[in-house]
Amino acid sequence: MSNLQQSVLKATDQVEHIILGKEREIREVVLAFLANGHVLLEDIPGVGKTTLALAFSHVLQLDYKRVQFTPDLMPSDLTGFSIYRREKGDFVFRPGSIFCNIFLADEINRASPKTQSALLEVMEERKATVEGETRAVPAPFLVIATQNPTGSIGTQLLPEAQVDRFMISTSLGYPDYENELDIIRTSGEVDKLSGLVPVINGEMLEEAQAEVNDVYVSDPVCHYILDLITATRTDNRVMVGGSPRATLALTKMSKASAWLQGRDFVLPEDVTVQFPYIITHRLVLTPEARIQHIEKDQVIRDILRKIRRPSAGERRR
């Protein structure tokens, strides 16, 4: 395992000491960062979403900004705007909140669709067009967005085009009993975030992303990835399945999973583990399926059982 991989694992370990009992979820966020993707967290308030983003900004030495999405939030609050300077007779651009490395969009589904859509271009292209001029955001650029559960007061569904731009979705959820007990016991201690030690910077993260991109995916594993995504499009319980962007996301996350385990090739197991995180937020079930109380998790499990997983070293015939 390289020094760079060990540094990423050290950064992950530090965050796990801040957000107790959420090792799997923290690892998925790390993999999304390595795959140069964005993260969607669907959670109730108070479970540590903001602390998670702050912890990563500390250990990765990245510029971090947080915006509370509210109905009166304007697109210009995110992208920026120009101000006229009377003393000089010109306009000066004031960058918005998205000009950072880690952007936390808190309760994104409480803002208007117009404001939500202001993130579309920057999430996909890492650029923002303001007043006819396109400006690049700093690299690396990663979005962690949180949304309240569907049906919560004051929320609006994210458009499918924006949901599809999040590489993965996951949920921190409540801590278990023992971990929450530890939270109580350490509640009077000095701020834990101040004790985090930076071990990676933006340049190192971009280097890791480049190495992840070079991880090898065999032909049988490529077919396995595509078979899984295709199955979401043909299942009669699903109205909207995975897009080609979902196919690429599953490939990138599988590469990141392999890289973090010290491998330069993807195993079918990498794909199997990452599939639920990639596809859950992209699936739209039919009205009939919802009436029958069929859950997305059930559909995903059925697809994983139905699609044959190739064995390691297998060649496609």
N, C-alpha and C positions, 0 to 999 in steps of 0.2 A: 504494500500500500504506500502510495507516494506521500510526501510531506503535505501537499495540498489537500489530499483526501483526509489526512489526519487532522489538519487544521479545521476543515469543515465539520468533522466529527466532534472536535473540541468545542466549537461554537455551538453545535447542537446540544451537547451535554450541558453547557452553561444555561441555555434557555430552559432545558428540562428541569433544572434546579429552581427556576423561577415559576414556571407553570407546572405544578405538581400533578403527576398521574396522567399526563397527556402526551406520552412519548410517541405514540403512533401518529397523532395529529401533527405534532411538531415536526416529525420526520417528513410528513407529506408536504408541509410548507417548505421545508429545506429542499426537497426534491423539486418542487415547483420553481423555486429560486434558481436551482441549478439548470433547470430546463428552460429558463428565461420566460416563465409564465406567471399569470396572476391567480390569486386565490380568493374564493368566495366562501365566507363563513356565514352559515345561517344559524343564528343563536339568539337566545334571550339575553337581555342586558346583565352585566355584572359577572360574567364567567371568565374574564381575563383576556378579551380580544385585544384591547388597546395595550395592555401590558405585554402581550405576545409581540406585537409590532415594535414596541419600544425596546424590548429585549434584543430583538434581531438587529435593530438599528445600532445598538451599543456594541454587540460582539462583531458586527460586520463593518463598523466604522462608516456608516452610510447616513446621508442627510435624510431626516424623517419629518413628515408633516401629516397632521391629522385634521380632517374636516368633518364636522358634524352635519350630515345632510338633513336639511329641514325644508319645508315647502317653500320658504322664501329665498332659498339659496339660488343665486344666479349663475349662469354658465361662465360669466366673466370672473366670478370669484375663483373659479378653477383655472381658467386659461390665462387670465390677466387682461389688462386693458391699457390704453394710452392716456396720459394726462397732459394737458396743455400747460406749458411753462410760460407764463406771461412775460417774465423778465428776459427770457431768451428767445421768445417768439417761436418755439418749436414744441413738438410732442415727444414725451419720453415714455417708454413702455415699462409698465409695472408687472412683472411676472406673477402669475397666479400660483395657487397652492400646488399644482401638479408639477412644478419645476423643482423636483427633488428626486431622491433615489427610491425611498419607500414611502408610498402614499397610502394612508389609511382612510378609506371612505366609510365612515361610521354610519350605520343605518341608511344605506344607499337607497333603499326602497321607500324612504319617506320624502325624497325630493321629487320635483316635477319631472316628467319625461324629457323635457327640453334640457334640464340640467344633467340628468342621467346620460343623455346622448352626447354631452360635451366630452365625456370620457372615451367615446368610441374610437376616435382617430388616434388619440395618444396611446391607448391600450394596444392597438394593433400595430401602429407605425412608429411609436415613440416620438411623435411629432405633434405639434398643436398649431393649427392655423388660426391666427387672430388678426382681424382687420385686414385680411388678404395676404398676410405674410406668415410663412410657415417657419416655426422655430423648433429645434430639437430639444427634447428634455434631457437631463443628465443621464449618462449610462453608468451602471445598470439602472433600469427603471422597473419597479415592481409595485403592483397594486394589491393591497389586502382590503377587500370590501366586506362589510358585514351587513346582513339584512335581517330584519325581524321576521319571525315565522309568518307565512302567508295567512292573511286574515286579521292580522293585528291592526289595531286602530291607527288610522293615518298613513297606511302603507299603500303603495301602488306596485303592481307586478313589474319587474324589469322586462323590457322588450327582449324577445328571443335572440335578436342580433347581438345584444350586449351580454346576455348570459353566456352565449357561445364563445365570447372572448375570454372568459375565465378558464384557465387550464384545468383547475380542479375545484371541487367544492367539498367542504367537510364541516364538522361541527365540534366545538370543544365540549359543550354540554356541562352538566354538573360534575364536580369532582366526586370520587367515591368517599365513603365515610372516613377511612383512615387518612386520606390525603387532605380532606377538609379539616380534620382534627389537627393535622400538622399546620395548616394555614392559621387556625386559631392560636396555636401555641407560639407561632412566630410573628403574630400580628404586631407586637410591640417592638420588634427589632428594627434596626436601622434599615432604610430603604435598600432592598436587595439589588435593585438595578445599579446602584452606585458601586457595587462590588464586582460587576461584570468586567472582564478583561477582553479588550479587542484582540482578536486573533486573525481576522481577515479584513481586507479592505476591498474597495470596489474593483480595483485592478485585478486582484487575486480571484474575485468572484467571476469576472469576465473570462479569466484564464480557465477557470473550472468549467464554465459554460462551453468554452471552445472544446475542451477535452470531452465533455459529455456528448457534444455533437458528433465527435469522431468514433463513438462506441459502435461496434459492429452489430448489425441485425441480420440474421440469416434469412434465407428465403422462406423456410417453413414458419418462422416466427412472424415474418411480414404477412404471410397468408393468415396466420392465426389472428393477428391484430385486425386485419380487414374482415375476416369472418365474423368476429365479435361485433364490430361496428355494423356490418351489414345485417346481422341478426336483429339489431334494434330497429332497423328500418322495415323489416318484414314481419315482425311480431304483430299479430292482430289486436293486441292490447295497447299498442303504441301508436299515437297519432303523429308525433314528430320524433324521429330517431337521431342518431349521431350524424353530424355533418362531416365532410372531409377534414374540417378543422379539428374535429374530435379524433379522427384517425391520426392526424399528425401529433396531437396532444398526447395520445396514448403511446405513440412511438417515442416521443421525447421523454415522457415520464418514465418509461421502461428503461431507456438509456441512462437516465439519471439514477434510477434504482440500481442498475448494474454497476455504474461508476462508483457510487458511494460504498458499495460492497467490495470494491477493489477489482472488479472485472472490466475487461474491455470488450465484452460481448453480452448480448441480452439473452436471458433464459426465458422459456415460456412462463415460468413462475413469476417473473417480473411483470409480465403483461397481465396475468390473472389477478395479481394483487392490486395493480393500479387501475384496472378497468372500472370498478365501482366509483372511484374518486373522479374519474374522467367523465363518466356518462350520466351520473345521477341527476345533475342539474340541467342536463340537456334533454332528458326524456320528457315528453308530454304524453300522458296517458289519454286514451279515448274516454269520452263521457261514459260509455258503457262500463269500462274498467273501473272508473271512479265510483259509479253507482254500486258496483259489486265489491267495493272496498278493497280492490287490489292495490297493493303498494308497489312503489318503484323497486324496493329491495327484492321483492318476490320475483319481479320480471328479470332483474339482473341475475339473481341466483339461477333461475331457470335457463337463461341464456348461457351462463357459464357451465351448467351441466350438459346442455345440448351440444355445444360446440366442442369438438374433440381438441384436446391440447396436445401438441406434438411433443415427443420425447426429446430430451437433450441430445443433440448430435444428429437428429433425424434430417434426412434430405427430402425435399419435395419431389414427388414423382410426376 
